Amino acid sequence: MKQPPDSGMNTAEYAVGTLAAVAFAGLLYKVLTSNIIQSALTAIIQRALK
């Protein structure tokens, strides 16, 4: 079966997609390692374990 010409991403689209994923991962890492979020997560876990 023949695929249409625009089925999938080309190299430039992969590069942009990868860059966006890395930027999102970096942002998520910064948010999750901030003191406020760590304190909130610790409180939630401690409350759940009681």
mmCIF entry with sequence, helices, sheets and N, C-alpha, C, O atoms, coordinates in Angstrom:
data_MODEL
# 
_entry.id   MODEL 
# 
_entity.id                         1 
_entity.type                       polymer 
_entity.pdbx_number_of_molecules   1 
# 
_entity_poly.entity_id                      1 
_entity_poly.type                           'polypeptide(L)' 
_entity_poly.nstd_linkage                   no 
_entity_poly.nstd_monomer                   no 
_entity_poly.pdbx_seq_one_letter_code       MKQPPDSGMNTAEYAVGTLAAVAFAGLLYKVLTSNIIQSALTAIIQRALK 
_entity_poly.pdbx_seq_one_letter_code_can   MKQPPDSGMNTAEYAVGTLAAVAFAGLLYKVLTSNIIQSALTAIIQRALK 
_entity_poly.pdbx_strand_id                 A 
# 
loop_
_entity_poly_seq.entity_id 
_entity_poly_seq.num 
_entity_poly_seq.mon_id 
_entity_poly_seq.hetero 
1 1  MET n 
1 2  LYS n 
1 3  GLN n 
1 4  PRO n 
1 5  PRO n 
1 6  ASP n 
1 7  SER n 
1 8  GLY n 
1 9  MET n 
1 10 ASN n 
1 11 THR n 
1 12 ALA n 
1 13 GLU n 
1 14 TYR n 
1 15 ALA n 
1 16 VAL n 
1 17 GLY n 
1 18 THR n 
1 19 LEU n 
1 20 ALA n 
1 21 ALA n 
1 22 VAL n 
1 23 ALA n 
1 24 PHE n 
1 25 ALA n 
1 26 GLY n 
1 27 LEU n 
1 28 LEU n 
1 29 TYR n 
1 30 LYS n 
1 31 VAL n 
1 32 LEU n 
1 33 THR n 
1 34 SER n 
1 35 ASN n 
1 36 ILE n 
1 37 ILE n 
1 38 GLN n 
1 39 SER n 
1 40 ALA n 
1 41 LEU n 
1 42 THR n 
1 43 ALA n 
1 44 ILE n 
1 45 ILE n 
1 46 GLN n 
1 47 ARG n 
1 48 ALA n 
1 49 LEU n 
1 50 LYS n 
# 
_struct_asym.id          A 
_struct_asym.entity_id   1 
# 
loop_
_struct_conf.conf_type_id 
_struct_conf.id 
_struct_conf.pdbx_PDB_helix_id 
_struct_conf.beg_label_comp_id 
_struct_conf.beg_label_asym_id 
_struct_conf.beg_label_seq_id 
_struct_conf.pdbx_beg_PDB_ins_code 
_struct_conf.end_label_comp_id 
_struct_conf.end_label_asym_id 
_struct_conf.end_label_seq_id 
_struct_conf.pdbx_end_PDB_ins_code 
_struct_conf.beg_auth_comp_id 
_struct_conf.beg_auth_asym_id 
_struct_conf.beg_auth_seq_id 
_struct_conf.end_auth_comp_id 
_struct_conf.end_auth_asym_id 
_struct_conf.end_auth_seq_id 
_struct_conf.pdbx_PDB_helix_class 
_struct_conf.details 
_struct_conf.pdbx_PDB_helix_length 
HELX_P HELX_P1 AA1 THR A 11 ? LEU A 32 ? THR A 11 LEU A 32 1 ? 22 
HELX_P HELX_P2 AA2 ASN A 35 ? LEU A 49 ? ASN A 35 LEU A 49 1 ? 15 
# 
_struct_conf_type.id          HELX_P 
_struct_conf_type.criteria    ? 
_struct_conf_type.reference   ? 
# 
loop_
_atom_site.group_PDB 
_atom_site.id 
_atom_site.type_symbol 
_atom_site.label_atom_id 
_atom_site.label_alt_id 
_atom_site.label_comp_id 
_atom_site.label_asym_id 
_atom_site.label_entity_id 
_atom_site.label_seq_id 
_atom_site.pdbx_PDB_ins_code 
_atom_site.Cartn_x 
_atom_site.Cartn_y 
_atom_site.Cartn_z 
_atom_site.occupancy 
_atom_site.B_iso_or_equiv 
_atom_site.pdbx_formal_charge 
_atom_site.auth_seq_id 
_atom_site.auth_comp_id 
_atom_site.auth_asym_id 
_atom_site.auth_atom_id 
_atom_site.pdbx_PDB_model_num 
ATOM 1   N N  . MET A 1 1  ? 0.843  -1.171 0.000  1.00 0.00 ? 1  MET A N  1 
ATOM 2   C CA . MET A 1 1  ? 0.000  0.000  0.000  1.00 0.00 ? 1  MET A CA 1 
ATOM 3   C C  . MET A 1 1  ? 0.894  1.242  0.000  1.00 0.00 ? 1  MET A C  1 
ATOM 4   O O  . MET A 1 1  ? 1.837  1.337  0.786  1.00 0.00 ? 1  MET A O  1 
ATOM 5   N N  . LYS A 1 2  ? 0.595  2.178  -0.875 1.00 0.00 ? 2  LYS A N  1 
ATOM 6   C CA . LYS A 1 2  ? 1.412  3.385  -1.014 1.00 0.00 ? 2  LYS A CA 1 
ATOM 7   C C  . LYS A 1 2  ? 0.984  4.434  0.013  1.00 0.00 ? 2  LYS A C  1 
ATOM 8   O O  . LYS A 1 2  ? -0.207 4.705  0.172  1.00 0.00 ? 2  LYS A O  1 
ATOM 9   N N  . GLN A 1 3  ? 1.969  5.028  0.713  1.00 0.00 ? 3  GLN A N  1 
ATOM 10  C CA . GLN A 1 3  ? 1.676  6.055  1.712  1.00 0.00 ? 3  GLN A CA 1 
ATOM 11  C C  . GLN A 1 3  ? 1.574  7.423  1.058  1.00 0.00 ? 3  GLN A C  1 
ATOM 12  O O  . GLN A 1 3  ? 2.250  7.695  0.066  1.00 0.00 ? 3  GLN A O  1 
ATOM 13  N N  . PRO A 1 4  ? 0.720  8.292  1.618  1.00 0.00 ? 4  PRO A N  1 
ATOM 14  C CA . PRO A 1 4  ? 0.657  9.649  1.089  1.00 0.00 ? 4  PRO A CA 1 
ATOM 15  C C  . PRO A 1 4  ? 1.978  10.387 1.316  1.00 0.00 ? 4  PRO A C  1 
ATOM 16  O O  . PRO A 1 4  ? 2.718  10.019 2.228  1.00 0.00 ? 4  PRO A O  1 
ATOM 17  N N  . PRO A 1 5  ? 2.298  11.398 0.534  1.00 0.00 ? 5  PRO A N  1 
ATOM 18  C CA . PRO A 1 5  ? 3.606  12.076 0.641  1.00 0.00 ? 5  PRO A CA 1 
ATOM 19  C C  . PRO A 1 5  ? 3.866  12.768 1.978  1.00 0.00 ? 5  PRO A C  1 
ATOM 20  O O  . PRO A 1 5  ? 5.024  12.938 2.357  1.00 0.00 ? 5  PRO A O  1 
ATOM 21  N N  . ASP A 1 6  ? 2.827  13.167 2.696  1.00 0.00 ? 6  ASP A N  1 
ATOM 22  C CA . ASP A 1 6  ? 3.023  13.873 3.964  1.00 0.00 ? 6  ASP A CA 1 
ATOM 23  C C  . ASP A 1 6  ? 2.721  12.991 5.174  1.00 0.00 ? 6  ASP A C  1 
ATOM 24  O O  . ASP A 1 6  ? 2.139  13.467 6.149  1.00 0.00 ? 6  ASP A O  1 
ATOM 25  N N  . SER A 1 7  ? 3.097  11.746 5.129  1.00 0.00 ? 7  SER A N  1 
ATOM 26  C CA . SER A 1 7  ? 2.805  10.856 6.261  1.00 0.00 ? 7  SER A CA 1 
ATOM 27  C C  . SER A 1 7  ? 4.016  10.780 7.181  1.00 0.00 ? 7  SER A C  1 
ATOM 28  O O  . SER A 1 7  ? 4.926  9.987  6.937  1.00 0.00 ? 7  SER A O  1 
ATOM 29  N N  . GLY A 1 8  ? 4.040  11.577 8.212  1.00 0.00 ? 8  GLY A N  1 
ATOM 30  C CA . GLY A 1 8  ? 5.138  11.559 9.163  1.00 0.00 ? 8  GLY A CA 1 
ATOM 31  C C  . GLY A 1 8  ? 5.868  12.891 9.200  1.00 0.00 ? 8  GLY A C  1 
ATOM 32  O O  . GLY A 1 8  ? 5.581  13.812 8.435  1.00 0.00 ? 8  GLY A O  1 
ATOM 33  N N  . MET A 1 9  ? 6.825  12.956 10.118 1.00 0.00 ? 9  MET A N  1 
ATOM 34  C CA . MET A 1 9  ? 7.573  14.201 10.294 1.00 0.00 ? 9  MET A CA 1 
ATOM 35  C C  . MET A 1 9  ? 8.891  14.117 9.532  1.00 0.00 ? 9  MET A C  1 
ATOM 36  O O  . MET A 1 9  ? 9.467  13.040 9.379  1.00 0.00 ? 9  MET A O  1 
ATOM 37  N N  . ASN A 1 10 ? 9.356  15.266 9.059  1.00 0.00 ? 10 ASN A N  1 
ATOM 38  C CA . ASN A 1 10 ? 10.677 15.307 8.453  1.00 0.00 ? 10 ASN A CA 1 
ATOM 39  C C  . ASN A 1 10 ? 11.706 15.691 9.519  1.00 0.00 ? 10 ASN A C  1 
ATOM 40  O O  . ASN A 1 10 ? 11.348 15.887 10.680 1.00 0.00 ? 10 ASN A O  1 
ATOM 41  N N  . THR A 1 11 ? 12.940 15.796 9.144  1.00 0.00 ? 11 THR A N  1 
ATOM 42  C CA . THR A 1 11 ? 14.025 16.032 10.103 1.00 0.00 ? 11 THR A CA 1 
ATOM 43  C C  . THR A 1 11 ? 13.846 17.336 10.873 1.00 0.00 ? 11 THR A C  1 
ATOM 44  O O  . THR A 1 11 ? 14.078 17.368 12.081 1.00 0.00 ? 11 THR A O  1 
ATOM 45  N N  . ALA A 1 12 ? 13.444 18.397 10.208 1.00 0.00 ? 12 ALA A N  1 
ATOM 46  C CA . ALA A 1 12 ? 13.267 19.685 10.890 1.00 0.00 ? 12 ALA A CA 1 
ATOM 47  C C  . ALA A 1 12 ? 12.145 19.596 11.923 1.00 0.00 ? 12 ALA A C  1 
ATOM 48  O O  . ALA A 1 12 ? 12.252 20.168 13.008 1.00 0.00 ? 12 ALA A O  1 
ATOM 49  N N  . GLU A 1 13 ? 11.085 18.890 11.596 1.00 0.00 ? 13 GLU A N  1 
ATOM 50  C CA . GLU A 1 13 ? 9.981  18.742 12.549 1.00 0.00 ? 13 GLU A CA 1 
ATOM 51  C C  . GLU A 1 13 ? 10.414 17.904 13.754 1.00 0.00 ? 13 GLU A C  1 
ATOM 52  O O  . GLU A 1 13 ? 10.011 18.188 14.882 1.00 0.00 ? 13 GLU A O  1 
ATOM 53  N N  . TYR A 1 14 ? 11.225 16.883 13.523 1.00 0.00 ? 14 TYR A N  1 
ATOM 54  C CA . TYR A 1 14 ? 11.759 16.096 14.647 1.00 0.00 ? 14 TYR A CA 1 
ATOM 55  C C  . TYR A 1 14 ? 12.617 16.976 15.546 1.00 0.00 ? 14 TYR A C  1 
ATOM 56  O O  . TYR A 1 14 ? 12.537 16.880 16.771 1.00 0.00 ? 14 TYR A O  1 
ATOM 57  N N  . ALA A 1 15 ? 13.436 17.830 14.946 1.00 0.00 ? 15 ALA A N  1 
ATOM 58  C CA . ALA A 1 15 ? 14.313 18.708 15.725 1.00 0.00 ? 15 ALA A CA 1 
ATOM 59  C C  . ALA A 1 15 ? 13.489 19.672 16.574 1.00 0.00 ? 15 ALA A C  1 
ATOM 60  O O  . ALA A 1 15 ? 13.785 19.869 17.753 1.00 0.00 ? 15 ALA A O  1 
ATOM 61  N N  . VAL A 1 16 ? 12.462 20.271 15.985 1.00 0.00 ? 16 VAL A N  1 
ATOM 62  C CA . VAL A 1 16 ? 11.620 21.206 16.733 1.00 0.00 ? 16 VAL A CA 1 
ATOM 63  C C  . VAL A 1 16 ? 10.855 20.464 17.827 1.00 0.00 ? 16 VAL A C  1 
ATOM 64  O O  . VAL A 1 16 ? 10.738 20.962 18.947 1.00 0.00 ? 16 VAL A O  1 
ATOM 65  N N  . GLY A 1 17 ? 10.338 19.291 17.514 1.00 0.00 ? 17 GLY A N  1 
ATOM 66  C CA . GLY A 1 17 ? 9.621  18.487 18.509 1.00 0.00 ? 17 GLY A CA 1 
ATOM 67  C C  . GLY A 1 17 ? 10.522 18.075 19.661 1.00 0.00 ? 17 GLY A C  1 
ATOM 68  O O  . GLY A 1 17 ? 10.112 18.116 20.821 1.00 0.00 ? 17 GLY A O  1 
ATOM 69  N N  . THR A 1 18 ? 11.744 17.678 19.345 1.00 0.00 ? 18 THR A N  1 
ATOM 70  C CA . THR A 1 18 ? 12.702 17.290 20.386 1.00 0.00 ? 18 THR A CA 1 
ATOM 71  C C  . THR A 1 18 ? 13.073 18.485 21.252 1.00 0.00 ? 18 THR A C  1 
ATOM 72  O O  . THR A 1 18 ? 13.150 18.369 22.475 1.00 0.00 ? 18 THR A O  1 
ATOM 73  N N  . LEU A 1 19 ? 13.302 19.623 20.629 1.00 0.00 ? 19 LEU A N  1 
ATOM 74  C CA . LEU A 1 19 ? 13.634 20.842 21.375 1.00 0.00 ? 19 LEU A CA 1 
ATOM 75  C C  . LEU A 1 19 ? 12.491 21.239 22.306 1.00 0.00 ? 19 LEU A C  1 
ATOM 76  O O  . LEU A 1 19 ? 12.726 21.619 23.453 1.00 0.00 ? 19 LEU A O  1 
ATOM 77  N N  . ALA A 1 20 ? 11.272 21.154 21.821 1.00 0.00 ? 20 ALA A N  1 
ATOM 78  C CA . ALA A 1 20 ? 10.114 21.483 22.657 1.00 0.00 ? 20 ALA A CA 1 
ATOM 79  C C  . ALA A 1 20 ? 9.994  20.514 23.828 1.00 0.00 ? 20 ALA A C  1 
ATOM 80  O O  . ALA A 1 20 ? 9.693  20.932 24.946 1.00 0.00 ? 20 ALA A O  1 
ATOM 81  N N  . ALA A 1 21 ? 10.225 19.231 23.587 1.00 0.00 ? 21 ALA A N  1 
ATOM 82  C CA . ALA A 1 21 ? 10.154 18.237 24.652 1.00 0.00 ? 21 ALA A CA 1 
ATOM 83  C C  . ALA A 1 21 ? 11.226 18.476 25.711 1.00 0.00 ? 21 ALA A C  1 
ATOM 84  O O  . ALA A 1 21 ? 10.955 18.345 26.905 1.00 0.00 ? 21 ALA A O  1 
ATOM 85  N N  . VAL A 1 22 ? 12.430 18.822 25.290 1.00 0.00 ? 22 VAL A N  1 
ATOM 86  C CA . VAL A 1 22 ? 13.526 19.089 26.228 1.00 0.00 ? 22 VAL A CA 1 
ATOM 87  C C  . VAL A 1 22 ? 13.231 20.352 27.038 1.00 0.00 ? 22 VAL A C  1 
ATOM 88  O O  . VAL A 1 22 ? 13.483 20.395 28.243 1.00 0.00 ? 22 VAL A O  1 
ATOM 89  N N  . ALA A 1 23 ? 12.700 21.373 26.377 1.00 0.00 ? 23 ALA A N  1 
ATOM 90  C CA . ALA A 1 23 ? 12.367 22.614 27.090 1.00 0.00 ? 23 ALA A CA 1 
ATOM 91  C C  . ALA A 1 23 ? 11.271 22.353 28.123 1.00 0.00 ? 23 ALA A C  1 
ATOM 92  O O  . ALA A 1 23 ? 11.346 22.857 29.244 1.00 0.00 ? 23 ALA A O  1 
ATOM 93  N N  . PHE A 1 24 ? 10.264 21.577 27.757 1.00 0.00 ? 24 PHE A N  1 
ATOM 94  C CA . PHE A 1 24 ? 9.182  21.250 28.688 1.00 0.00 ? 24 PHE A CA 1 
ATOM 95  C C  . PHE A 1 24 ? 9.719  20.429 29.860 1.00 0.00 ? 24 PHE A C  1 
ATOM 96  O O  . PHE A 1 24 ? 9.333  20.661 31.005 1.00 0.00 ? 24 PHE A O  1 
ATOM 97  N N  . ALA A 1 25 ? 10.601 19.475 29.583 1.00 0.00 ? 25 ALA A N  1 
ATOM 98  C CA . ALA A 1 25 ? 11.184 18.657 30.647 1.00 0.00 ? 25 ALA A CA 1 
ATOM 99  C C  . ALA A 1 25 ? 12.003 19.527 31.601 1.00 0.00 ? 25 ALA A C  1 
ATOM 100 O O  . ALA A 1 25 ? 11.952 19.328 32.814 1.00 0.00 ? 25 ALA A O  1 
ATOM 101 N N  . GLY A 1 26 ? 12.747 20.477 31.072 1.00 0.00 ? 26 GLY A N  1 
ATOM 102 C CA . GLY A 1 26 ? 13.530 21.377 31.914 1.00 0.00 ? 26 GLY A CA 1 
ATOM 103 C C  . GLY A 1 26 ? 12.645 22.236 32.798 1.00 0.00 ? 26 GLY A C  1 
ATOM 104 O O  . GLY A 1 26 ? 12.927 22.426 33.981 1.00 0.00 ? 26 GLY A O  1 
ATOM 105 N N  . LEU A 1 27 ? 11.572 22.753 32.216 1.00 0.00 ? 27 LEU A N  1 
ATOM 106 C CA . LEU A 1 27 ? 10.626 23.559 32.988 1.00 0.00 ? 27 LEU A CA 1 
ATOM 107 C C  . LEU A 1 27 ? 9.964  22.726 34.081 1.00 0.00 ? 27 LEU A C  1 
ATOM 108 O O  . LEU A 1 27 ? 9.838  23.172 35.222 1.00 0.00 ? 27 LEU A O  1 
ATOM 109 N N  . LEU A 1 28 ? 9.546  21.523 33.726 1.00 0.00 ? 28 LEU A N  1 
ATOM 110 C CA . LEU A 1 28 ? 8.920  20.631 34.707 1.00 0.00 ? 28 LEU A CA 1 
ATOM 111 C C  . LEU A 1 28 ? 9.892  20.289 35.836 1.00 0.00 ? 28 LEU A C  1 
ATOM 112 O O  . LEU A 1 28 ? 9.495  20.231 37.000 1.00 0.00 ? 28 LEU A O  1 
ATOM 113 N N  . TYR A 1 29 ? 11.150 20.065 35.500 1.00 0.00 ? 29 TYR A N  1 
ATOM 114 C CA . TYR A 1 29 ? 12.167 19.773 36.514 1.00 0.00 ? 29 TYR A CA 1 
ATOM 115 C C  . TYR A 1 29 ? 12.328 20.949 37.472 1.00 0.00 ? 29 TYR A C  1 
ATOM 116 O O  . TYR A 1 29 ? 12.391 20.763 38.687 1.00 0.00 ? 29 TYR A O  1 
ATOM 117 N N  . LYS A 1 30 ? 12.395 22.160 36.922 1.00 0.00 ? 30 LYS A N  1 
ATOM 118 C CA . LYS A 1 30 ? 12.553 23.350 37.775 1.00 0.00 ? 30 LYS A CA 1 
ATOM 119 C C  . LYS A 1 30 ? 11.359 23.521 38.704 1.00 0.00 ? 30 LYS A C  1 
ATOM 120 O O  . LYS A 1 30 ? 11.523 23.860 39.876 1.00 0.00 ? 30 LYS A O  1 
ATOM 121 N N  . VAL A 1 31 ? 10.163 23.287 38.186 1.00 0.00 ? 31 VAL A N  1 
ATOM 122 C CA . VAL A 1 31 ? 8.959  23.429 39.007 1.00 0.00 ? 31 VAL A CA 1 
ATOM 123 C C  . VAL A 1 31 ? 8.942  22.371 40.110 1.00 0.00 ? 31 VAL A C  1 
ATOM 124 O O  . VAL A 1 31 ? 8.683  22.690 41.270 1.00 0.00 ? 31 VAL A O  1 
ATOM 125 N N  . LEU A 1 32 ? 9.213  21.124 39.757 1.00 0.00 ? 32 LEU A N  1 
ATOM 126 C CA . LEU A 1 32 ? 9.127  20.039 40.743 1.00 0.00 ? 32 LEU A CA 1 
ATOM 127 C C  . LEU A 1 32 ? 10.244 20.081 41.776 1.00 0.00 ? 32 LEU A C  1 
ATOM 128 O O  . LEU A 1 32 ? 10.101 19.516 42.860 1.00 0.00 ? 32 LEU A O  1 
ATOM 129 N N  . THR A 1 33 ? 11.347 20.738 41.460 1.00 0.00 ? 33 THR A N  1 
ATOM 130 C CA . THR A 1 33 ? 12.438 20.816 42.441 1.00 0.00 ? 33 THR A CA 1 
ATOM 131 C C  . THR A 1 33 ? 12.419 22.127 43.223 1.00 0.00 ? 33 THR A C  1 
ATOM 132 O O  . THR A 1 33 ? 13.314 22.367 44.033 1.00 0.00 ? 33 THR A O  1 
ATOM 133 N N  . SER A 1 34 ? 11.428 22.971 43.000 1.00 0.00 ? 34 SER A N  1 
ATOM 134 C CA . SER A 1 34 ? 11.344 24.212 43.772 1.00 0.00 ? 34 SER A CA 1 
ATOM 135 C C  . SER A 1 34 ? 10.934 23.893 45.215 1.00 0.00 ? 34 SER A C  1 
ATOM 136 O O  . SER A 1 34 ? 10.269 22.890 45.476 1.00 0.00 ? 34 SER A O  1 
ATOM 137 N N  . ASN A 1 35 ? 11.336 24.749 46.129 1.00 0.00 ? 35 ASN A N  1 
ATOM 138 C CA . ASN A 1 35 ? 11.068 24.507 47.552 1.00 0.00 ? 35 ASN A CA 1 
ATOM 139 C C  . ASN A 1 35 ? 9.580  24.443 47.863 1.00 0.00 ? 35 ASN A C  1 
ATOM 140 O O  . ASN A 1 35 ? 9.152  23.619 48.671 1.00 0.00 ? 35 ASN A O  1 
ATOM 141 N N  . ILE A 1 36 ? 8.795  25.294 47.237 1.00 0.00 ? 36 ILE A N  1 
ATOM 142 C CA . ILE A 1 36 ? 7.354  25.328 47.515 1.00 0.00 ? 36 ILE A CA 1 
ATOM 143 C C  . ILE A 1 36 ? 6.698  24.013 47.102 1.00 0.00 ? 36 ILE A C  1 
ATOM 144 O O  . ILE A 1 36 ? 5.902  23.452 47.856 1.00 0.00 ? 36 ILE A O  1 
ATOM 145 N N  . ILE A 1 37 ? 7.022  23.528 45.926 1.00 0.00 ? 37 ILE A N  1 
ATOM 146 C CA . ILE A 1 37 ? 6.417  22.286 45.433 1.00 0.00 ? 37 ILE A CA 1 
ATOM 147 C C  . ILE A 1 37 ? 6.908  21.096 46.254 1.00 0.00 ? 37 ILE A C  1 
ATOM 148 O O  . ILE A 1 37 ? 6.120  20.205 46.572 1.00 0.00 ? 37 ILE A O  1 
ATOM 149 N N  . GLN A 1 38 ? 8.187  21.066 46.601 1.00 0.00 ? 38 GLN A N  1 
ATOM 150 C CA . GLN A 1 38 ? 8.700  19.965 47.414 1.00 0.00 ? 38 GLN A CA 1 
ATOM 151 C C  . GLN A 1 38 ? 8.027  19.946 48.779 1.00 0.00 ? 38 GLN A C  1 
ATOM 152 O O  . GLN A 1 38 ? 7.700  18.877 49.295 1.00 0.00 ? 38 GLN A O  1 
ATOM 153 N N  . SER A 1 39 ? 7.819  21.111 49.364 1.00 0.00 ? 39 SER A N  1 
ATOM 154 C CA . SER A 1 39 ? 7.140  21.175 50.662 1.00 0.00 ? 39 SER A CA 1 
ATOM 155 C C  . SER A 1 39 ? 5.704  20.675 50.539 1.00 0.00 ? 39 SER A C  1 
ATOM 156 O O  . SER A 1 39 ? 5.229  19.928 51.394 1.00 0.00 ? 39 SER A O  1 
ATOM 157 N N  . ALA A 1 40 ? 5.019  21.082 49.486 1.00 0.00 ? 40 ALA A N  1 
ATOM 158 C CA . ALA A 1 40 ? 3.634  20.658 49.284 1.00 0.00 ? 40 ALA A CA 1 
ATOM 159 C C  . ALA A 1 40 ? 3.551  19.156 49.063 1.00 0.00 ? 40 ALA A C  1 
ATOM 160 O O  . ALA A 1 40 ? 2.681  18.494 49.631 1.00 0.00 ? 40 ALA A O  1 
ATOM 161 N N  . LEU A 1 41 ? 4.446  18.609 48.244 1.00 0.00 ? 41 LEU A N  1 
ATOM 162 C CA . LEU A 1 41 ? 4.440  17.168 48.007 1.00 0.00 ? 41 LEU A CA 1 
ATOM 163 C C  . LEU A 1 41 ? 4.766  16.390 49.277 1.00 0.00 ? 41 LEU A C  1 
ATOM 164 O O  . LEU A 1 41 ? 4.161  15.352 49.543 1.00 0.00 ? 41 LEU A O  1 
ATOM 165 N N  . THR A 1 42 ? 5.714  16.885 50.057 1.00 0.00 ? 42 THR A N  1 
ATOM 166 C CA . THR A 1 42 ? 6.069  16.228 51.309 1.00 0.00 ? 42 THR A CA 1 
ATOM 167 C C  . THR A 1 42 ? 4.871  16.228 52.265 1.00 0.00 ? 42 THR A C  1 
ATOM 168 O O  . THR A 1 42 ? 4.600  15.224 52.924 1.00 0.00 ? 42 THR A O  1 
ATOM 169 N N  . ALA A 1 43 ? 4.160  17.348 52.338 1.00 0.00 ? 43 ALA A N  1 
ATOM 170 C CA . ALA A 1 43 ? 2.998  17.429 53.204 1.00 0.00 ? 43 ALA A CA 1 
ATOM 171 C C  . ALA A 1 43 ? 1.910  16.467 52.749 1.00 0.00 ? 43 ALA A C  1 
ATOM 172 O O  . ALA A 1 43 ? 1.271  15.817 53.577 1.00 0.00 ? 43 ALA A O  1 
ATOM 173 N N  . ILE A 1 44 ? 1.696  16.371 51.452 1.00 0.00 ? 44 ILE A N  1 
ATOM 174 C CA . ILE A 1 44 ? 0.678  15.455 50.929 1.00 0.00 ? 44 ILE A CA 1 
ATOM 175 C C  . ILE A 1 44 ? 1.038  14.011 51.258 1.00 0.00 ? 44 ILE A C  1 
ATOM 176 O O  . ILE A 1 44 ? 0.181  13.231 51.673 1.00 0.00 ? 44 ILE A O  1 
ATOM 177 N N  . ILE A 1 45 ? 2.302  13.658 51.072 1.00 0.00 ? 45 ILE A N  1 
ATOM 178 C CA . ILE A 1 45 ? 2.732  12.280 51.349 1.00 0.00 ? 45 ILE A CA 1 
ATOM 179 C C  . ILE A 1 45 ? 2.632  11.973 52.839 1.00 0.00 ? 45 ILE A C  1 
ATOM 180 O O  . ILE A 1 45 ? 2.170  10.896 53.217 1.00 0.00 ? 45 ILE A O  1 
ATOM 181 N N  . GLN A 1 46 ? 3.057  12.902 53.685 1.00 0.00 ? 46 GLN A N  1 
ATOM 182 C CA . GLN A 1 46 ? 2.964  12.686 55.128 1.00 0.00 ? 46 GLN A CA 1 
ATOM 183 C C  . GLN A 1 46 ? 1.522  12.545 55.573 1.00 0.00 ? 46 GLN A C  1 
ATOM 184 O O  . GLN A 1 46 ? 1.212  11.715 56.427 1.00 0.00 ? 46 GLN A O  1 
ATOM 185 N N  . ARG A 1 47 ? 0.634  13.352 54.999 1.00 0.00 ? 47 ARG A N  1 
ATOM 186 C CA . ARG A 1 47 ? -0.785 13.266 55.332 1.00 0.00 ? 47 ARG A CA 1 
ATOM 187 C C  . ARG A 1 47 ? -1.360 11.916 54.889 1.00 0.00 ? 47 ARG A C  1 
ATOM 188 O O  . ARG A 1 47 ? -2.190 11.332 55.586 1.00 0.00 ? 47 ARG A O  1 
ATOM 189 N N  . ALA A 1 48 ? -0.922 11.433 53.746 1.00 0.00 ? 48 ALA A N  1 
ATOM 190 C CA . ALA A 1 48 ? -1.421 10.164 53.226 1.00 0.00 ? 48 ALA A CA 1 
ATOM 191 C C  . ALA A 1 48 ? -0.943 8.979  54.063 1.00 0.00 ? 48 ALA A C  1 
ATOM 192 O O  . ALA A 1 48 ? -1.634 7.965  54.154 1.00 0.00 ? 48 ALA A O  1 
ATOM 193 N N  . LEU A 1 49 ? 0.230  9.104  54.669 1.00 0.00 ? 49 LEU A N  1 
ATOM 194 C CA . LEU A 1 49 ? 0.790  7.999  55.438 1.00 0.00 ? 49 LEU A CA 1 
ATOM 195 C C  . LEU A 1 49 ? 0.278  7.941  56.870 1.00 0.00 ? 49 LEU A C  1 
ATOM 196 O O  . LEU A 1 49 ? 0.529  6.959  57.568 1.00 0.00 ? 49 LEU A O  1 
ATOM 197 N N  . LYS A 1 50 ? -0.429 8.960  57.321 1.00 0.00 ? 50 LYS A N  1 
ATOM 198 C CA . LYS A 1 50 ? -0.932 8.968  58.698 1.00 0.00 ? 50 LYS A CA 1 
ATOM 199 C C  . LYS A 1 50 ? -2.201 8.161  58.813 1.00 0.00 ? 50 LYS A C  1 
ATOM 200 O O  . LYS A 1 50 ? -2.769 8.055  59.900 1.00 0.00 ? 50 LYS A O  1 
# 
